[in-house]
Amino acid sequence: AGDGLLGPARAYRSWLESVQGRHPNLLIENCASGAMRADYGLLSSVHIQSTSDQQDPLLYPPIAASAPASILPEQCGNWAYPAAEMSAEETAFTLVTGLSGRLYLSGFLNRLSAAQREQVSAAVELHKGLRDELFSAVPFWPLGLPAWDAEQVCLGLAGANRTIVFVWDRAEAASEIRLPGALAQVFPPEGWGVRHDAGDTVVTTFTGPTARVFASEVTA
């Protein structure tokens, strides 16, 4: 029975590698059927992995934040679903989720307001500056690995040149969160309260849901 299962899996992987041999500039995504094939037998032969088909932006953060525990950061494809009916904070919330890995954009982007399109454009520009750093980034969890119902969710990526920290607050009331190191608010670049205390960064959020990206200064 084991040989019967291994045969098709090995043939599929061999086919993927042959496709890349013929088309070296092609990026291949592993969608994985609900993560049933999100193992390194396949991930070693593809470039990116869709972390979820979860379309509720409020439920996605613990998935995006936990994914680098088993998938390389540069392979974690996280979906952002900005929608015309979202507020500015809700739009930022879903974009932060996308930014925490390889940014996947979906939804009816043509229906967004001008202000929302500016948010999307800013997120894409930020991602272009971050994506090459993902290949050397080491994930860490300032608040610990998140529970599914955690109100505050946080993922850090320590790169060679700077540290990026993604923070989601799903609480109804504003929260105060302590993050390690000296960090600046980069997306959106304003809104939350930020102060530095004993080498840490202490942020004060809005009433939820709300999310931000923080980064240390570039060192090289």
N, C-alpha and C positions, 0 to 999 in steps of 0.2 A: 504493500500500500504506500509505503514511504517513497519508493522509487517512482510510483505512478504520480505522486504529488510533485516530486522534485523535477521530473522530466519537463513538464510544461513551464514551470517557473524558470528553469535554466534556459529553455529554448526562448522564452520571452526576453530574458536578460540578454541573451546572445543577439537577438534581433535588435534590441535597443542599441547595443554597442555597434552593430553593423550599420545601423542608420546614422549614428554619429560619425562613423568612419567615412560614410559617403557624403554627409552634410555637416562638416565640422563647425559651422557657424550657427547651427540650429540649437535652440534651447528646448529641452524636453521637460515637461512637467509631469509629475506623478500625482494623479488625483486620488488614487488609493482606495476608492470604494469605502468611504467612512473610516479610513486609516487602517483597514484590514491588510493593506499591502505597504504600509509605511514602515518598512524594515530596511536595514542597510544592505540586504541582498539586492534590493531595487534602488535604494537611495544612492548606492555607490555607482549606479549607472545612469542616473538622471541628474538634472541641474536644480530643479525646484520642486517643492512639495506643497500642495494646497493644504493648509492646516485644518480647514473646516469648511463646510457649506452653511454654517450658521449665519442666518440673515438678520437676526436680532442684534443690533449693535451693543445693547446692554449685556448680552450674554457672551459676547466674543472675548472680552479682555482676559479672563482666566485661561482661555484656550491659547491666545496669542502669547501671553506671558509665560505659560508653562511649556509651550512647544519646544523651546531651545534646550529643555532638559533631556530631550531624546533626538532632536533634529538639529543639524548645524544651522546657526543663525542665517547664513547666506542662502539656505535652502527653504527657510520658513516663509511661504507665501501667505500673507495675511490680507484678508479682504476688507476694503473700505466701501461702504454703500451710502454715499451722500445722496440725500433725497430732497426735493424741492420743499417738502413740508417741514423739514428740520429747521430748528433754530440755529443760530451761529454756534452755540455751545455744543449742540447735538452733532452738527456737521464736523466740528473739531474733534469731538469724541470718536467718531468712526474713523476719521483720518489718522488720528494717533494710533489706532489699532493697526491700520495698514502700514504705517511708518515703522512699526516695531519689528518688521522683518523685510521681506521683499514685497513692495507695495503692489497690491492688486486693486485696481479701481473698477467698480461696476455700478450699475444703476443707470437711470436716465439723466446723464450729466447735462444733456442739452436743455433740460427743464430747470436747471438751477438758476437762482438769481445771480445778478452780477457780483454781489458780495460773496456768495458761496463759490462762484467760479474763481474768484480771487483766492479764497481759502484753498481750493483744490490746487491751483497753480503754485501757491506757496508751499504746499505739502510736496508736490512733485519736485520742485526745485530743491527742497531740503533733502528729499530722498536721493536725488542725483548726487548730492554731496556726501551722503552716508553709505550708499550701497557698496562702494569699493572697500569701506572699512569693515563691513560685515565679515569678510573672509578671514580676518584676524581677531575678530571680537570674541571675548569670553563672556558668556552670560552669568549674571548673578542676580539675586533676588533680595533687595534691601528690606522687604517686609516678609520674607519667607515665601516659599511656593504658595500660590493663592488657593484657597478653597473655592469651590464653585460659587458659593454665595458671599464671598468676601466683598465688603463694601469698598475697601481700598486695595487696589491691585498695582503691582510695580514690577517692572523688568529693567534690569541694567545690562548694558553691553559695554564691556571694558575693551576698547580698541587700542591699537598701538599709539595713536596720536591723541585720542580723547575718549572720554566716557560719555555715553548717551544713556539717559534714564527716561523711561516712559511711565507715566503715572495716570491711573484712572481712578476716579472717585465716584462710586455709584450710590453714596449715601444721600439722603434727602437734605441733611443739614451740612453746613460747611465743616471741613475737617482740617486739622493740623497734622502734617506728615513730615517726619525727619528723614532726610536723605544724606548718604555719606558723601563727603567731599564738597568742594566749592563748585556750584553749578549755576548756570544761567538759564532762564526761561527762553526757549527758542521757537516753539510752535504750540499754539499761537504765541507771539512774542510778548504778550502782556496779559493782564487779567488777574492772575493769582498773586497773592502776597508772597514775597520772597525775602527772607533775611538769613544771614549767616551767623552761626553760633558754634564756637569751639571746633572749627574746621568742618562743620556740617552745614547743610542747607535745609532750612525749615520753611515749608511752603504752607500757605493757607488757601484752601480751595474755595470755590463758590458752592452754593447749594447744587446738588447733583442732578443729573449726571454731568460730569465735566472731566476733562483730561488735558494733559500738557506733555510736551517733550522738553527735557532739560539736557544741557550738555556742558561739559567742562571746556576750558579753553584749549584750542589746538596747540599741541606741544611741538609739532614739527611741520 
